[in-house]
Amino acid sequence: MDSEIVALVGPTGSGKTAVSLELAGRWDAEIVNCDSRQVFRGLDIGTAKPTAAERARVPHHLFDVVDPDAAFDAARYAALARAAIADIQSRGRRVLVVGGSGLYLRALRVGLFPGPGADPALRARLIAEEEATPGALHARLTAVDPATAARLAARDRVRLVRALEVFETSGRPLSEWHAASRAAASGLTMRLVGLRVPRAALYARLDARCEAMVAGGLLEEIRALWARGYPPELPALRSIGYRQMGAYLRGEAALAAALAAMQRATRQLAKRQMTWFRADPTVQWLAPGAAARLPA
């Protein structure tokens, strides 16, 4: 049996769940979640988690892993995902990693580099330098770390600052840290398949999905989480949907305004996810229908 691991990626609302169920059924595969919010118990409607019926069709892993008040990060995800993948493969089945959390997928594929911590004073100085001379950070990074500079846009100030921070505090370019991390990683190789949906169609789908979430019980889900003692200030409950509808339930926003804010935040998330995955040249982009017909 082909043991290739396939990762099905793309923006929220692009149809990953439906495609993954089709592929898993045909490939005799099991699904490993790669969504940073679907790991939390009780966050079902607002995270578009696969339904109980969908999860009953094929085995799913890394859903409902921790309670909403638990700490969870990319490093913990990667450790759990690697264990799940090893278990699946030991039983002779295919692995299908599914989700839109780019950082979690990166942690799983190549690890997280143990770089130096933040230096607030240095960051402030670099930001001031860029504001005084736009383009200065990219030019400086090109001189000290051309490999990283080549993959960063000149306007990507957050990542430019971090790359220069790593270099100035450690004396090593970020590209070297990443290379060392990849060498020490688990050695997982994956085929990445991205779902491509025209932006206008995707945004319309996302707006409709937000409306369906509210109509389908999102408000009741939030009330139930609060009643169980999970306050709205928790990071998990600051997620898209929970934050905006929580404001409505607290009387801080009208329902229409909260829904509009939820829709806008969801579209912005989809845009960020597309930006992340488009930067990876190894992703094979397909329409959902074509992806669902991929041969084993």
C-alpha positions as MATLAB code, in Angstrom:
seq = 'MDSEIVALVGPTGSGKTAVSLELAGRWDAEIVNCDSRQVFRGLDIGTAKPTAAERARVPHHLFDVVDPDAAFDAARYAALARAAIADIQSRGRRVLVVGGSGLYLRALRVGLFPGPGADPALRARLIAEEEATPGALHARLTAVDPATAARLAARDRVRLVRALEVFETSGRPLSEWHAASRAAASGLTMRLVGLRVPRAALYARLDARCEAMVAGGLLEEIRALWARGYPPELPALRSIGYRQMGAYLRGEAALAAALAAMQRATRQLAKRQMTWFRADPTVQWLAPGAAARLPA';
ca = [
       0.000    0.000    0.000;
       1.196    3.498   -0.809;
       2.246    5.050    2.522;
       2.492    8.620    1.238;
       1.071   11.155    3.682;
      -1.204   13.676    2.007;
      -2.009   17.013    3.636;
      -5.215   18.646    2.407;
      -4.883   22.382    3.003;
      -6.488   25.646    2.024;
      -8.602   28.439    3.456;
     -11.537   27.948    5.755;
     -14.728   27.193    3.850;
     -12.975   25.722    0.824;
     -14.523   22.280    1.269;
     -11.729   20.386    2.997;
     -14.074   18.264    5.127;
     -16.127   16.975    2.195;
     -13.053   16.280    0.069;
     -11.253   14.548    2.942;
     -14.180   12.213    3.556;
     -14.288   11.275   -0.123;
     -10.540   10.639   -0.281;
     -10.382    8.777    3.027;
     -13.187    6.479    1.957;
     -11.494    5.609   -1.336;
      -7.960    5.390    0.041;
      -8.701    3.448    3.248;
      -7.201    6.428    5.066;
      -7.639    7.961    8.493;
      -7.899   11.715    9.020;
      -5.594   13.713   11.293;
      -6.875   17.155   12.196;
      -4.691   20.206   11.530;
      -6.966   22.989   12.781;
      -5.833   24.936   15.830;
      -9.362   25.401   17.200;
     -10.961   22.054   16.427;
      -8.721   20.474   19.061;
     -10.909   22.072   21.777;
     -13.860   20.215   23.243;
     -17.176   22.018   23.025;
     -16.139   24.321   20.176;
     -18.092   22.505   17.499;
     -20.369   24.805   15.518;
     -18.119   27.853   15.528;
     -15.079   25.918   14.328;
     -17.001   24.043   11.591;
     -15.864   20.778   13.160;
     -16.892   17.639   11.257;
     -20.175   16.338   12.608;
     -20.495   13.140   14.608;
     -21.973   11.450   11.549;
     -19.061   12.569    9.374;
     -16.519   11.389   11.926;
     -18.281    8.035   12.092;
     -17.644    7.446    8.379;
     -13.864    7.201    8.772;
     -11.569    7.388   11.822;
     -10.647   10.939   12.834;
      -7.797   11.961   15.128;
      -6.916   15.085   17.164;
     -10.436   16.436   17.500;
     -11.690   17.245   21.017;
      -8.227   16.792   22.524;
      -8.347   19.381   25.340;
     -10.830   21.517   27.246;
     -11.218   25.177   26.222;
      -9.151   26.443   29.152;
      -6.159   24.210   28.423;
      -2.911   25.503   26.966;
      -2.266   24.144   23.501;
       0.339   25.144   20.954;
       1.987   24.034   17.740;
       4.683   22.037   19.514;
       2.140   19.979   21.443;
       0.092   19.526   18.298;
       3.090   18.229   16.373;
       3.926   15.692   19.071;
       0.359   14.378   19.194;
       0.020   14.344   15.417;
       3.249   12.403   14.953;
       2.045    9.821   17.468;
      -1.297    9.514   15.675;
       0.411    9.168   12.294;
       2.734    6.455   13.602;
      -0.246    4.549   14.991;
      -2.194    4.811   11.736;
       0.753    3.676    9.647;
       1.472    0.773   12.004;
      -1.962   -0.550   11.109;
      -1.232   -0.343    7.395;
      -3.552    2.556    6.638;
      -3.031    5.817    4.758;
      -2.768    9.158    6.557;
      -4.677   12.244    5.455;
      -3.799   15.422    7.360;
      -6.576   17.999    6.990;
      -6.751   21.625    8.055;
      -5.886   25.238    7.472;
      -3.512   25.994   10.346;
      -0.279   26.649    8.518;
       1.901   26.969   11.616;
       0.678   23.628   12.966;
       1.412   21.954    9.642;
       4.871   23.490    9.560;
       5.545   22.225   13.083;
       4.488   18.745   12.008;
       6.503   18.717    8.787;
       9.747   20.424    9.772;
       9.548   21.220   13.482;
       9.792   24.541   15.284;
      13.225   26.053   15.552;
      14.455   26.853   19.101;
      15.473   30.387   18.223;
      16.186   33.256   20.606;
      13.393   34.981   22.471;
      11.938   38.390   21.780;
      13.911   41.566   22.440;
      11.356   44.403   22.792;
      13.956   47.179   22.682;
      15.530   45.802   19.521;
      12.129   45.363   17.903;
      11.204   48.954   18.690;
      14.458   50.186   17.156;
      13.942   48.136   13.988;
      10.365   49.334   13.597;
      11.471   52.937   14.005;
      14.171   52.403   11.387;
      11.631   51.038    8.900;
       9.208   53.882    9.550;
      11.966   56.405    8.945;
      13.226   54.664    5.800;
      10.720   52.289    4.192;
      12.510   49.292    2.745;
      15.472   49.550    5.114;
      14.742   46.288    6.897;
      14.488   44.246    3.736;
      17.736   45.738    2.437;
      19.523   44.945    5.670;
      18.144   41.403    5.774;
      19.271   40.849    2.177;
      22.813   41.629    3.275;
      22.877   39.255    6.264;
      20.373   36.543    5.321;
      19.623   36.584    1.583;
      17.780   33.249    1.686;
      15.192   34.562    4.143;
      14.995   37.956    2.452;
      14.208   36.270   -0.863;
      11.033   34.703    0.528;
       9.795   37.765    2.436;
       8.028   40.740    0.913;
       9.554   44.138    1.552;
       6.318   45.181    3.305;
       6.187   42.149    5.618;
       7.427   44.134    8.589;
       6.547   41.570   11.274;
       8.601   38.776    9.721;
      11.423   41.090    8.670;
      11.750   42.341   12.243;
      11.786   38.790   13.591;
      14.401   37.657   11.074;
      16.698   40.556   11.943;
      16.026   40.058   15.650;
      17.137   36.424   15.373;
      20.295   37.432   13.524;
      21.265   40.278   15.841;
      20.619   38.365   19.078;
      22.117   35.027   18.024;
      24.630   35.896   15.324;
      23.055   33.251   13.076;
      20.681   33.944   10.176;
      17.121   32.696   10.461;
      17.674   30.467    7.419;
      20.374   28.577    9.353;
      18.058   28.094   12.330;
      15.389   26.722   10.030;
      17.847   24.388    8.303;
      19.000   23.017   11.651;
      15.391   22.534   12.742;
      14.562   20.629    9.562;
      17.578   18.389   10.042;
      16.444   17.526   13.565;
      12.775   17.052   12.682;
      10.902   13.791   12.450;
      11.595   13.297    8.757;
       7.946   13.293    7.741;
       7.445   13.897    4.056;
       4.071   14.936    2.751;
       2.317   15.704   -0.464;
       0.432   18.970   -0.052;
      -2.826   19.427   -1.936;
      -4.509   22.829   -1.687;
      -8.148   23.509   -2.446;
      -8.569   26.427   -4.832;
     -11.894   28.291   -4.816;
     -12.415   31.640   -6.610;
     -12.282   34.437   -4.062;
     -15.756   35.826   -4.744;
     -17.318   32.386   -4.470;
     -15.343   31.601   -1.309;
     -16.338   34.834    0.386;
     -20.003   34.309   -0.477;
     -19.764   30.791    0.918;
     -18.165   32.067    4.118;
     -20.819   34.733    4.635;
     -23.537   32.116    4.217;
     -21.755   29.706    6.536;
     -21.575   32.312    9.294;
     -25.317   32.862    8.989;
     -25.862   29.096    9.108;
     -23.723   28.792   12.238;
     -25.826   31.361   14.066;
     -29.048   29.750   12.880;
     -27.681   26.312   13.742;
     -26.995   26.959   17.420;
     -23.767   28.933   17.814;
     -25.339   31.239   20.388;
     -26.522   28.260   22.420;
     -23.073   26.685   22.153;
     -21.458   29.816   23.571;
     -23.992   30.019   26.415;
     -23.329   26.370   27.256;
     -19.560   26.968   27.379;
     -20.031   29.953   29.682;
     -22.393   27.934   31.885;
     -19.695   25.254   32.240;
     -17.356   27.874   33.680;
     -15.330   28.815   30.606;
     -15.138   32.631   30.551;
     -15.219   34.603   27.300;
     -11.694   35.906   27.966;
     -10.139   32.497   27.274;
      -8.029   32.476   24.088;
     -10.148   29.643   22.674;
     -13.296   31.691   23.187;
     -11.710   34.706   21.547;
     -11.737   32.740   18.298;
     -13.692   33.993   15.317;
     -17.406   33.575   15.875;
     -17.165   33.093   19.617;
     -15.745   36.585   20.096;
     -18.295   38.389   17.925;
     -21.344   36.433   19.066;
     -20.131   36.645   22.643;
     -20.225   40.430   22.333;
     -23.817   40.179   21.180;
     -24.782   37.928   24.093;
     -23.199   40.389   26.537;
     -25.239   43.218   25.041;
     -22.219   44.952   23.534;
     -23.357   44.694   19.900;
     -26.540   44.206   17.913;
     -26.963   40.812   16.306;
     -26.651   42.182   12.766;
     -23.459   44.049   13.648;
     -21.987   41.011   15.407;
     -22.773   38.801   12.423;
     -21.203   41.294   10.027;
     -18.076   41.421   12.198;
     -17.926   37.617   12.261;
     -18.241   37.443    8.490;
     -15.554   40.076    7.990;
     -13.146   38.318   10.378;
     -13.772   34.986    8.654;
     -12.986   36.463    5.242;
      -9.805   37.998    6.652;
      -8.788   34.623    8.069;
      -9.308   32.971    4.689;
      -7.134   35.626    3.058;
      -4.333   35.066    5.584;
      -4.505   31.318    5.085;
      -4.282   31.687    1.320;
      -1.285   33.997    1.685;
       0.438   31.446    3.911;
      -0.108   28.435    1.674;
       0.557   30.264   -1.595;
       4.040   30.995   -0.274;
       4.745   27.252   -0.308;
       5.755   26.198   -3.830;
       5.186   22.518   -3.028;
       1.391   22.891   -2.742;
      -0.525   21.359   -5.649;
      -3.592   23.562   -6.157;
      -6.794   21.908   -7.339;
     -10.490   22.710   -7.445;
     -12.379   20.727   -4.764;
     -13.987   18.441   -7.343;
     -10.641   17.546   -8.889;
      -9.045   17.034   -5.486;
     -11.784   14.607   -4.483;
     -10.948   12.470   -7.532;
      -7.225   12.209   -6.834;
      -5.960    8.682   -7.459;
      -4.461    6.773   -4.585;
];
